[in-house]
Amino acid sequence: NDIQSLEIDFRFDILFPDSCAVEYQDLAVISGNIFDNAIKACQEVSPVNERFIRFTVKQRHDYLCFKMENSAYFDKEQVSLLGRTDFNLVHGIGLNNVKMVAEKYKGNLKISVDIEKMVFTIIVILTNQ
């Protein structure tokens, strides 16, 4: 399935730097995993006209910043897991791989959830030196 056939409103703003110290396979780990998660989350959203993905990549000073926002449905069990500290159990192997890439580049991974607006946001910041 692709984004269009799933009726997901997709918008992006990518300003990739001329030189990038981040290895291609690490960029693939980040983008592949966060897109996969966003698409899967959107598939759970009904009505379909509320499905969206917003993807941004920008260089800020010496940092490469990725931001993914997507619509998501949160059931009671998922909401109860949000405060857990066991990252692998709650977020799965894919986001754990993203976290490892962020740490490799002395960066950070931030996940936030707006339950009322039903929006999931992930921000990955990497040093680009």
Secondary structure, 3 states (H helix, E strand, C coil): CCCCCCCCEEEEEECCCCCCCCCHHHHHHHHHHHHHHHHHHHHCCCCHHHCEEEEEEEEECCEEEEEEEEECCCCHHHHHHCCCCCHHHHHHHHHHHHHHHHHHCCCEEEEEEECCCCEEEEEEEEECC
